[in-house]
Amino acid sequence: MAASTLGAAWLVNESDKLEKKKPKRIVKHKKKAWRVTEIEDVERYLESKRLDERLGAPFEERPSDSLFVVDTKAIADQPAKSEPTRKRKLKEIGPLKCYAILTPNSAVQDPLKSRNRVRLPEERGDPLLRKVMEERRARGKIATHFVQSMKHHQENVEALANKKKPERLRTTFDFDIWGEAGDYLMIGDKKVSALDLSDPLKTYTMEKIGKRIYGRPKSMFSKTTGLKQVEVPHPGTSYNPTFQDHQALLKEAYDVEAKEIKQEVKTRRRLGPMLKKIPIQRKEEQWWSEMTQGLGEEEEPANGAEVEVPCVRPTKPKTRRQKIRAKALKWQDMRRKKLKEAKKRLLEFDRLRSIRREIRKSEELTVKRMETRKKEKEAKMFKPAMLGKHKYEPPQIEVNLSEEIVGTLRGLKTEGHVLIDRYKSLQRRNIIEPRIRQTVVYKYKHKVFTKRSHSEPKGLKVGKRNNIPVQ
């Protein structure tokens, strides 16, 4: 405690010993040597001596009783004070001084008693009416709207009390979130879900190690594909295949190639007219004819000619007899429609057999559609799903031609790659989405500058004669 208040003048710094340089050996009887003389160690020594004179003997020579004191008194346990809240702090501070000017600071009454002010709710209204209401309330006669208001107020208070408070964010998960709520058992001093006890390994882990093995949702175990992790390759890809298997593999590769060529020919045939080379002059003529299409057809009338306006006759209002007749026809039409619907409803009782037949056909169609959807769903499990913006592209068929098959592994020409095969398998099984290689193109900003030979002279520095610039 005392050492911290004495300063660092007399303390020995270990780093100074390490960083202490060897003094230079120079000639000191000349004035030039005065500038390089180091007296820091002398000043440090003299400072420590002055400190010892002020404080007494140095700490190394003082007895321990004068430096340390043994504390024999125990500090009584005091209750920890709770931190005051913001409202309590404001209450202790009191009203703000900026509001003091608004409060009356005089004991003299206002001479103008009828000064305008905001009246309280009980002061508002007619005093006679208020007196009559108080007399009625004293006799037990209370207005209906007042009773209803009190009832609604009581209902609001009860609803607010019974309102479910929002749950706090959970930080500890000592239960199975995928299990049923309230289904717990105690193992030792731990609370464990009863669903975990179906597996004896979980019970043993909880009892011996004290660590829970949490359950997992059922959706985690659902399969997203029906394909196998490692598919059996085609028999024709063997290093020594049979003639039939090799021909079947060649047939598959031929069909894929023929389909691609057919699609390419179809695309070229459709895009052929659009990819023709047109001369620039003819292209400009076509553009001009397209832009001026329909401009010369509309002829504007001459200034002197009059434009004929079609004559529109005003509609003649209906007479009273016509209105009555229209209303009677409307009622007749409505009555005829109602009779037709009633007759149709009566005829439906006679065709109950045909209605049953229609219902049976619709049910059969529904069952058939359900079976079709089920088959489509099962077939979809063996196809790659659309997980991203890119479509899955199957790899090329690995096939060796007849002259490339040698019958031995030593001289076999390899096709494909193991990593590409596994990568495509992950895409087929919907584990990763289909991707394409991203190429980064760096576009550097071109530096533009003007050569000195092409730049115009900024000053008149052609030559000087008699200090006069030549222009």
Secondary structure, 3 states (H helix, E strand, C coil): CCHHHCCCCCCCCHHHHHHCCCCCCCCCCCHHHHHHCCCHHHHHHHHHHHHHHHHCCCCCCCCHHHCCCCCCCCCCCCCCCCCCCHHHHHHHHCCCHHHHHHCCCCCCCCCCCCCCCCCCHHHCCCHHHHHHHHHHHHHCCCCHHHHHHHHHHHHHHHHHHHCCCCCCCCCCCCCCCCCCCCCEEEECCEEEEHHHHHCHHHHHHHHHCCCCCCCCCHHHHCCCCCCCCCCCCCHHHCCCCCHHHHHHHHHHHHHHHHHHHHHHHHHHHHHCHHHCCCCHHHHHHHHHHHHCCCCCCCCCCCCCCCCCCCCCCCCCCCCHHHHHHHHHHHHHHHHHHHHHHHHHHHHHHHCHHHHHHHHHHHHHHHHHHHHHHHHHHHHHCCCCCCCCCCCCCCCCCCCCCHHHCCCCCCCCCCCCCHHHHHHHHHHHCCCCCCCCCCCCCCCCCCCCCCCCCCCCCCCCCCCEECCEECC
